Amino acid sequence: MIYGFGKVFSLTGTGSYRGCAWCMLKGQYCKHLSKVVYTGNRCFLPIEHELRKDAHDFPELSAEFRGRPLYRKFQQEVLFHKAYDNAKNQAQRSRVASGTGCRGMYVPARKNPQFDRVEQTMPDAMHTIAVQVKTSP
């Protein structure tokens, strides 16, 4: 996610466990890379895509049968932001932020309560998959 996007919409950014602003896909900490990674991106490919069947070249060592994760609903997001705002202390706010990816209520929602960020903005690059194809010389 672009740094400014997270600031404007009060979201945790890339590198967090909930780095996606559109779905609830959770990242995993990779000790070898020393960062949070999102290994489930194959679920965004079409069901019949050959990479979904590949159980050898991906970290999970299994085929991918899951469908796309559900996108957040506007009301869910409002509740997540309110939970952060209503937390009693910093430890609770930190748990809400890492569990939902949301921090306090964002400015466009305060100014215009009808603004639905999930429906009215475009998903980021996480919802696409880059395929590197090896070609024989």
Salt bridges, closest charged atoms under 4 A:
ASP57 OD1 - HIS56 ND1 2.96
GLU60 OE1 - ARG42 NH2 2.95
GLU64 OE2 - ARG66 NE 2.81
GLU77 OE1 - ARG72 NH1 3.81
GLU77 OE2 - HIS81 NE2 3.84
GLU77 OE1 - ARG117 NH2 2.51
